[in-house]
Amino acid sequence: MKANTKLQKSWVWDSDINEFIKQHIKGYSLNVCAGKSPVGDVKIDLDPKDKSIIKGDMKKLPFKGNTFDTVIEDPPWKIGYYDRWQPFFECVRVCKVGGLVIYNAYWIPESKYSELVVTYIRQDKAFTNTSIISLHRKTKDTSDKYK
């Protein structure tokens, strides 16, 4: 993120979305690209806004595989098609088998190590852009697959 970039209100989840996400979290949770979000036990962001957030790259998470019960990711939306894959694969890698990856974007990711459980359309106001909140269950161990 550039030094002069500021979070727009639309880039920060409102309280309804925070509560919706919280309702789907089970167990120990990680929030990737956390920004200013209060959601998650552990938060990571490339440009942390406070000391409670770990500085880290979504493409190479600094956690062992199978660590979290729930992983939340709201990646930057202006990333290229091929740059979208690795961040999702990393979320799946650090999620425990049987755990949940909650993903907010305008695309639906997939991995051969997870299954899509459900999708929700998110829109903050009429005529504004939408996003898809997709929930994925990790189905297979990836500890030796994604490095």
C-alpha positions as CSV (number, residue, x, y, z in Angstrom):
1,M,0.0,0.0,0.0
2,K,1.4,3.4,-0.9
3,A,2.1,5.9,1.9
4,N,-0.5,8.3,0.6
5,T,-3.3,5.7,0.2
6,K,-6.2,6.0,2.6
7,L,-8.8,3.4,3.5
8,Q,-12.1,4.4,2.0
9,K,-15.2,3.8,4.1
10,S,-16.3,1.1,1.6
11,W,-13.0,-0.8,2.3
12,V,-13.9,-1.2,6.0
13,W,-16.6,-3.7,6.9
14,D,-19.6,-2.2,8.7
15,S,-20.8,-3.6,12.0
16,D,-23.4,-5.9,10.3
17,I,-20.7,-7.6,8.1
18,N,-18.4,-7.9,11.2
19,E,-21.2,-9.6,13.1
20,F,-22.1,-11.9,10.1
21,I,-18.4,-13.0,9.9
22,K,-18.2,-13.5,13.6
23,Q,-21.2,-15.8,13.5
24,H,-19.3,-18.1,11.1
25,I,-16.1,-18.2,13.1
26,K,-15.4,-21.5,15.0
27,G,-12.4,-21.9,17.2
28,Y,-9.0,-20.2,16.8
29,S,-9.1,-17.7,13.9
30,L,-6.8,-15.8,11.6
31,N,-7.8,-12.6,9.7
32,V,-5.6,-12.1,6.6
33,C,-5.5,-8.6,5.1
34,A,-7.1,-7.4,8.3
35,G,-6.9,-3.7,7.7
36,K,-8.7,-2.2,10.7
37,S,-11.0,-5.1,11.2
38,P,-11.6,-6.1,14.9
39,V,-12.5,-9.7,13.7
40,G,-10.2,-12.7,14.4
41,D,-7.9,-13.9,17.2
42,V,-4.7,-13.3,15.1
43,K,-4.6,-10.5,12.5
44,I,-2.1,-10.0,9.7
45,D,-1.7,-7.2,7.1
46,L,1.0,-5.9,4.8
47,D,0.5,-2.4,6.3
48,P,-0.7,-2.8,9.9
49,K,-2.6,0.1,11.4
50,D,-1.9,-0.8,15.0
51,K,0.4,-2.9,17.1
52,S,-2.1,-5.8,17.5
53,I,-1.8,-6.6,13.8
54,I,1.2,-8.7,12.6
55,K,3.0,-7.3,9.5
56,G,3.0,-10.0,6.9
57,D,2.4,-11.0,3.3
58,M,-0.8,-12.8,2.3
59,K,1.2,-14.8,-0.3
60,K,3.5,-16.3,2.3
61,L,1.8,-16.5,5.7
62,P,4.2,-16.9,8.6
63,F,2.3,-19.8,10.2
64,K,2.6,-23.6,10.2
65,G,0.1,-25.6,8.2
66,N,-3.1,-26.7,9.9
67,T,-2.9,-24.0,12.6
68,F,-6.3,-22.2,12.5
69,D,-9.9,-23.5,12.8
70,T,-11.1,-20.5,10.8
71,V,-9.3,-18.2,8.3
72,I,-10.8,-15.0,7.1
73,E,-9.5,-13.2,4.0
74,D,-10.6,-10.0,2.3
75,P,-7.8,-9.6,-0.3
76,P,-7.2,-6.4,-2.3
77,W,-9.6,-6.4,-5.2
78,K,-7.3,-4.8,-7.7
79,I,-4.9,-7.7,-8.0
80,G,-4.3,-9.5,-11.3
81,Y,-6.0,-12.8,-12.1
82,Y,-2.8,-14.9,-11.5
83,D,-2.0,-13.1,-8.2
84,R,-5.3,-14.2,-6.7
85,W,-4.4,-17.9,-6.4
86,Q,-1.5,-18.0,-3.9
87,P,-3.3,-16.0,-1.2
88,F,-6.2,-18.4,-1.1
89,F,-3.9,-21.4,-1.2
90,E,-2.1,-20.0,1.8
91,C,-5.4,-19.6,3.7
92,V,-6.2,-23.2,2.9
93,R,-2.7,-24.3,4.0
94,V,-2.9,-22.7,7.4
95,C,-6.4,-23.9,8.1
96,K,-7.0,-27.2,9.9
97,V,-8.7,-30.0,8.0
98,G,-12.4,-29.6,8.6
99,G,-11.9,-25.9,9.3
100,L,-13.4,-23.0,7.4
101,V,-12.0,-20.4,5.1
102,I,-14.2,-17.3,4.8
103,Y,-13.3,-15.3,1.7
104,N,-14.6,-11.9,0.6
105,A,-14.0,-10.9,-3.0
106,Y,-15.8,-10.4,-6.3
107,W,-14.5,-13.8,-7.5
108,I,-14.9,-17.3,-6.0
109,P,-11.6,-19.1,-5.4
110,E,-11.1,-22.9,-5.4
111,S,-8.6,-25.5,-4.3
112,K,-8.5,-29.2,-4.7
113,Y,-7.9,-29.3,-0.9
114,S,-11.2,-27.5,0.0
115,E,-14.9,-27.5,-1.0
116,L,-17.2,-24.6,-1.5
117,V,-19.9,-24.8,1.3
118,V,-22.0,-21.7,0.6
119,T,-21.8,-18.2,-1.0
120,Y,-23.5,-15.0,0.0
121,I,-23.8,-11.8,-2.0
122,R,-22.8,-8.7,-0.1
123,Q,-23.9,-5.2,-1.0
124,D,-23.7,-2.3,1.4
125,K,-26.2,0.0,-0.3
126,A,-28.4,0.0,-3.5
127,F,-26.4,0.6,-6.7
128,T,-23.0,0.0,-5.0
129,N,-20.6,-2.8,-6.0
130,T,-21.2,-6.2,-4.6
131,S,-18.8,-8.9,-3.3
132,I,-19.2,-12.6,-2.7
133,I,-18.5,-14.0,0.7
134,S,-17.7,-17.6,0.1
135,L,-17.2,-20.3,2.8
136,H,-14.9,-23.1,2.0
137,R,-14.3,-26.3,4.2
138,K,-10.8,-27.7,4.1
139,T,-11.1,-31.3,3.1
140,K,-7.5,-32.6,2.9
141,D,-4.2,-32.0,4.5
142,T,-2.0,-29.6,2.6
143,S,1.1,-29.5,4.9
144,D,3.3,-31.1,2.2
145,K,1.6,-29.5,-0.8
146,Y,1.9,-25.7,-0.5
147,K,5.1,-24.3,0.6
